[in-house]
Amino acid sequence: MIRNSAFAGVQLEYDRFSRLSVWRWGALTEKYGYDRAGRLSEIRYADDTSTVYAFKDMFSGLVSISFSFSSILEELFSRAKPSLLVTELIVEFRLPFVCSR
């Protein structure tokens, strides 16, 4: 934990490969997941939203980024229309294939 009298403490946790796995600062939390190649593949936040990074295979670059806003949207839609239940929305960005020389 990093301590400073002017700031709240930050807690950091690492996995067995010395990669950051959890970051906490007060009520804020981020959990990091990695793929088999060691690349960052997911960030999960305290409100159960997430960002997912997808790769085509072990050797290629980033193919897509998905954002999940499940708990935020569920609260918004439950207030707007009680009969409408939204459990998850995923926004995905597909990156174009780029061939470099």
JOHUTA-V910847 format. One record per backbone hydrogen bond with DSSP energy under -1.0 kcal/mol. NH is the residue of the N-H (numbers start at 1). CO is the residue of the C=O. Records with the same first field share a line. If there is no record, write none. Layout:
# JOHUTA-V910847
NH->CO ; CO
This chain:
# JOHUTA-V910847
2->10
10->2
11->24
13->22
15->19
18->15
21->13
22->13
23->30
24->11
25->28
28->25
30->23
31->44
32->21
33->42
35->39
38->35
41->33
42->33
43->51
44->31
45->49
46->29
48->45
50->68
51->43
52->66
53->41
54->64
63->54
64->54
65->93
66->52
67->91
68->50
69->89
73->69
74->70
75->71
76->72
77->73
78->74
79->75
80->76
81->77
84->81
91->67
93->65
95->63
